[in-house]
Amino acid sequence: MSNPNDQNYFYGQSAGMGQQAGYGWGDANQGEGISFDMDSNFGQDQNFQSFDYSQTSGHPSTVPDTSTPGLYPALPQGYESSYIGSPPSVYGGQFLNPNASSFPPTNMVSSGTDFEDEPPLLEELGINPDHIFQKTLAVLNPLRETDAAILQDTDLAGPLAFVLAFGGFLLLSGKVHFSYIYGIGVLGCLAIYAILNLMAVSGVSIGVTVSVLGYCLLPMVALSGVSILISLQGFVGILLTALAILWCSISASKLFVTALTMDHQQPLVAYPCAMLYGVFALLTIF
């Protein structure tokens, strides 16, 4: 049985195991480690295989590195490869702010989305302030000459504003007649539209009829504003009411005759218009 205190004892030796080749001996008391015996000729004769690059390979893409002098022989003359040539161009601009000169100029066609080329917002909504102003002046002054092209514009912004103002003034005087205004207005526009199509040669659209009748409601809006201050059931009120009806009918007939080129037919157009505005006058008085 092996004794650790024995001189010939080595670490890792089990009981009954003698000394084996390949293990080194050491003194256990001195804490020496295990050593291994190596061949004395190890590392003395190391032969590495050398390669001859004097002949070109069958593959032209395989090119040895000749940057280190003396490591490989120089390439023979006439040797060409796709990997040997001028170095690639290096991008010299910034990644976040590239140089404009690095890119070829392109002729871009304007897509028409510039804000300078867009029409005003009111024109996109079909509201022309100039036409509204011209029609309003034509209603306030029936003797004024008006361009027929302006009257062909089916602008409903002005009539809507005048109808709301008319109903608002009646509301301030204690009369809630919004439903009557809308109902009478729709029936009156349809009736005038039918009459004008029977009288005019070229015909008229429903948009032009509503636009002209709505703008010519402006004197009636003024009458409803006066009704807030004074009563219209007296002599002065009846006189103002008759004047407003006459003003509205003359303005409407003048605009219809100008727009439809109905020469010498203004009294025939003014009569049905006076009947329509007379109903609005009754709403204002009572």
C-alpha positions in Angstrom: 0.0 0.0 0.0 1.4 3.4 -1.0 2.5 5.7 1.8 2.4 9.5 1.1 5.5 9.8 3.2 7.4 7.5 0.9 10.1 9.1 -1.3 8.8 7.4 -4.4 5.2 8.4 -3.9 3.7 10.7 -6.6 0.4 12.5 -6.6 -2.5 10.6 -8.0 -1.0 7.2 -7.2 -3.6 4.7 -5.9 -2.9 1.8 -3.5 -0.8 -0.9 -5.1 0.0 1.2 -8.1 3.6 1.5 -9.1 5.4 4.3 -10.9 4.2 4.7 -14.5 5.9 6.2 -17.4 4.9 9.8 -18.3 4.5 11.0 -14.7 7.1 13.1 -12.9 8.2 12.5 -9.4 8.0 15.1 -6.8 8.2 15.6 -3.1 4.8 15.7 -1.5 6.1 17.4 1.6 7.6 20.3 -0.5 4.4 20.7 -2.5 6.0 20.0 -5.9 3.6 19.6 -8.9 3.3 16.9 -11.4 5.6 17.2 -14.4 5.5 15.4 -17.8 8.4 14.1 -19.8 8.6 15.4 -23.4 10.6 14.3 -26.3 14.0 16.1 -26.6 13.6 16.4 -30.4 10.2 18.1 -30.1 10.2 21.4 -32.0 13.7 20.9 -33.5 12.7 19.8 -36.9 9.5 21.4 -38.1 8.9 21.2 -41.8 6.2 23.4 -43.3 4.9 23.0 -46.8 5.8 25.9 -49.2 3.8 27.0 -52.2 5.0 28.2 -55.6 3.1 31.2 -56.9 5.2 31.7 -60.0 2.5 30.2 -62.2 -0.9 31.8 -62.6 -3.8 29.9 -61.3 -6.7 28.8 -63.4 -9.0 31.1 -61.5 -8.2 34.8 -62.3 -10.2 36.0 -59.4 -7.7 34.4 -56.8 -5.0 37.0 -56.4 -2.3 36.7 -53.7 -1.5 39.5 -51.4 1.7 41.2 -52.7 1.6 44.1 -50.3 4.3 42.6 -48.0 7.7 42.6 -49.9 9.5 39.3 -50.1 6.5 37.2 -48.9 5.2 36.4 -52.4 6.9 36.8 -55.8 5.8 39.6 -58.1 2.9 39.0 -60.5 3.9 38.4 -64.1 3.4 41.0 -66.7 0.2 41.0 -68.5 -1.7 39.6 -65.6 -5.1 41.2 -65.4 -7.9 40.7 -62.9 -11.2 42.2 -62.2 -10.2 43.0 -58.7 -7.2 45.2 -59.8 -8.2 48.6 -61.0 -8.9 52.1 -59.9 -10.1 52.4 -56.3 -13.8 53.1 -55.8 -15.0 56.7 -55.3 -15.4 57.6 -51.7 -18.6 59.5 -50.5 -17.4 62.8 -49.1 -20.6 64.4 -48.0 -22.5 64.1 -44.7 -25.0 61.4 -44.0 -27.6 63.7 -42.5 -26.9 66.7 -44.8 -25.6 65.3 -48.2 -23.9 67.5 -50.6 -26.2 68.6 -53.4 -23.3 68.6 -55.9 -22.7 64.9 -55.3 -26.1 64.1 -57.0 -27.0 64.9 -60.6 -29.7 67.6 -60.9 -33.1 66.3 -61.8 -35.9 68.2 -63.5 -38.9 67.7 -61.2 -42.3 68.7 -62.5 -44.3 70.7 -60.1 -47.2 68.7 -58.7 -49.3 71.8 -58.2 -49.4 71.4 -54.4 -47.7 74.7 -53.6 -49.6 77.0 -51.3 -49.0 79.9 -53.6 -50.9 78.2 -56.5 -53.9 77.2 -54.4 -57.0 79.4 -54.7 -58.3 81.1 -51.6 -60.5 79.2 -49.2 -63.6 81.2 -49.9 -63.3 80.4 -53.6 -62.9 76.7 -52.8 -66.1 76.9 -50.8 -67.9 78.6 -53.7 -68.0 82.0 -51.9 -67.0 85.0 -54.0 -66.9 88.2 -51.9 -66.7 90.4 -55.0 -69.9 88.9 -56.5 -71.7 89.2 -53.2 -70.8 92.9 -53.0 -71.8 93.5 -56.6 -75.2 91.8 -56.1 -75.8 93.6 -52.9 -75.2 97.0 -54.6 -77.5 95.9 -57.4 -80.3 95.2 -54.9 -79.8 98.5 -53.0 -79.8 100.5 -56.3 -82.2 99.0 -58.8 -81.2 101.6 -61.4 -77.6 100.4 -61.4 -76.3 98.4 -64.3 -75.2 94.9 -63.4 -73.0 92.5 -65.3 -75.1 89.5 -66.5 -72.2 87.1 -65.9 -72.3 87.9 -62.1 -76.0 87.1 -62.0 -75.4 83.7 -63.5 -73.3 82.8 -60.4 -75.3 80.5 -58.1 -74.0 82.0 -54.9 -76.1 81.0 -51.9 -73.9 82.5 -49.1 -75.5 85.9 -49.3 -79.1 84.6 -49.5 -78.5 82.4 -46.5 -77.1 85.2 -44.5 -80.0 87.5 -45.3 -82.6 84.8 -44.5 -80.9 84.2 -41.1 -80.8 87.9 -40.4 -84.5 88.2 -41.3 -85.5 85.5 -38.9 -83.2 86.9 -36.2 -84.8 90.3 -36.4 -88.3 88.8 -36.2 -87.1 86.7 -33.2 -85.9 89.9 -31.5 -89.4 91.4 -32.0 -91.0 88.4 -30.4 -92.0 86.5 -33.6 -90.7 82.9 -34.1 -91.2 82.4 -37.8 -88.2 80.4 -38.9 -90.3 77.5 -40.2 -92.6 79.9 -42.1 -89.7 81.6 -43.7 -88.1 78.4 -44.9 -91.5 76.9 -46.1 -92.6 80.0 -47.9 -89.2 80.6 -49.4 -89.0 77.1 -50.9 -92.5 77.2 -52.4 -91.9 80.8 -53.7 -88.6 79.9 -55.3 -90.2 76.8 -57.1 -93.1 78.9 -58.3 -90.8 81.7 -59.7 -88.6 79.1 -61.2 -91.5 77.6 -63.1 -92.8 81.0 -64.3 -89.4 82.1 -65.6 -88.8 78.9 -67.5 -92.1 79.5 -69.2 -91.3 83.1 -70.1 -87.6 82.9 -70.9 -86.3 81.5 -74.1 -82.9 80.3 -72.7 -84.4 79.1 -69.4 -83.0 79.5 -65.9 -81.6 77.3 -63.3 -83.0 76.8 -59.8 -79.7 78.1 -58.3 -79.9 81.4 -60.1 -83.6 81.8 -59.0 -82.8 81.1 -55.3 -79.8 83.4 -55.4 -81.6 86.4 -56.9 -84.7 86.0 -54.7 -82.4 85.7 -51.6 -80.4 88.8 -52.4 -83.5 90.8 -53.1 -84.8 90.0 -49.6 -82.4 92.6 -48.2 -85.1 95.5 -48.1 -87.4 93.1 -46.2 -84.5 92.4 -43.7 -84.3 96.2 -43.1 -88.0 96.3 -42.5 -87.8 93.5 -39.9 -85.1 95.5 -38.2 -87.3 98.6 -38.1 -90.1 96.5 -36.6 -88.0 96.0 -33.5 -88.1 99.8 -32.8 -91.6 100.8 -34.0 -94.9 99.0 -34.7 -95.7 98.4 -38.4 -99.5 98.2 -37.9 -99.9 102.0 -38.1 -99.9 104.3 -41.1 -96.1 104.7 -41.1 -95.7 100.9 -40.8 -98.0 100.2 -43.7 -96.2 102.8 -45.8 -92.8 101.3 -45.0 -94.1 97.9 -45.8 -95.4 98.9 -49.2 -92.1 100.6 -50.0 -90.1 97.5 -49.0 -92.3 95.2 -51.1 -92.0 97.5 -54.1 -88.2 97.8 -53.7 -87.8 94.0 -53.5 -90.0 93.3 -56.5 -88.3 95.9 -58.7 -84.8 94.7 -57.8 -85.7 91.0 -58.4 -87.4 91.7 -61.7 -84.5 93.9 -62.8 -81.9 91.2 -62.1 -84.0 88.4 -63.7 -84.5 90.5 -66.9 -80.8 91.3 -67.0 -79.7 87.7 -66.5 -82.1 86.2 -68.9 -82.2 89.0 -71.5 -85.9 89.4 -71.2 -86.4 92.8 -72.8 -89.6 94.7 -72.0 -90.9 91.9 -69.7 -89.9 93.4 -66.3 -93.5 94.2 -65.2 -94.6 90.6 -65.9 -91.7 89.3 -63.7 -92.2 91.9 -61.0 -95.8 90.9 -60.3 -95.2 87.4 -59.0 -92.1 88.6 -57.1 -94.2 91.2 -55.4 -96.7 88.5 -54.3 -93.9 86.5 -52.8 -92.3 89.4 -50.9 -95.8 90.5 -49.8 -96.1 87.2 -47.8 -92.8 87.9 -46.0 -94.1 91.4 -45.3 -97.2 89.9 -43.6 -94.9 87.8 -41.4 -93.1 91.0 -40.4 -96.2 93.0 -39.6 -98.2 90.3 -37.7 
